[in-house]
Amino acid sequence: RKFTESKEFSFTRGEKVESTADVAYIFKSLEDEAVENSFVAITNGDNVSVFHLGMGNQTETVVDTSAILAAVDRLDADKVFFVHNHPSGMVKCSRQDILTYQKLKDRLGDKLQDGIIINTRSGKYGLFNSSGLVDDEGRIKEEKNEYPLKVYKFNKQSFNVDVIPTV
């Protein structure tokens, strides 16, 4: 998989990214998006990398978990945060949210933090895991200093010329 920079979103972060609250702050601009978008934020020490996984419709988006695993391996991730918005404004996780989270948890173990749902109307976010909703009262905080973040997407593949694919 190859990762290229995406210019579709403009995210900033605070001085440190250590918790789900810090990650929710990064994605605050998703509040007014009309369709669902999903991302992962991957940390390695003080470094944060953001990957756009997909854009869907008003109720869902497809998540390529193999692309996430490739990024986690390549970046030697400490923590992985799965984030998406709900254009409905609801922070209640769907059955598909839980299934996607569980699939990631099975592969990533303790690196995967609680999933984050950004509310498009109230400035709140919800946290969920494979058991369901953990907290629906998170409030996106204010930061004094902001630092721009690049957003990457998985949109290219490279093939080894010495390998002949089998059918």
C-alpha positions, 0 to 999 in steps of 0.5 A: 500500500502507498499513502499519499497526502490528501488535501480534502481536510484541514486538521490541527492538533494541540501541543500533545496528543495523548488521549481520546479527548486530544484526538477528538479535538483534531477532528472537530471540523467534522461536525458540519460534514454532510456525509460520514467520514472515517479516519485513524489517528496513529501515534508513535511517541509525540508524532501523530499521523492521520489517515482518511479511510473513506467517505460514505453517505449519511449513514455509513462508510466502508473501512479497509482494515488491511490498510490500517494494519499496513499503516500501523506496522509501517509507523510502529504505532503506540496507539491507534484511534478509530474516528468517524462522524455521524451526520445525524448528530447522534453519538450512539454507535451502530452495530457496524461501528461495533463490528469494525471496532472488534475487527480492529481490536482482534488485530491490534490488541491494546494499541487500539483505544476507544473509538470516537464518534464526532457529533455534528451538532453539539460539539460533543463526542462519544466513545465506544468499544466492542461492548458498545457505548462507553461515554456520550458526554465528551466535550471537544476542548479548546486549545491555545496553540494549534499545529497543522496536521497532514492527512494521508489516504490509502489510494495506491498500490505497488506490486513486486515485479518478481511476483506472479499473481495466482488466480 
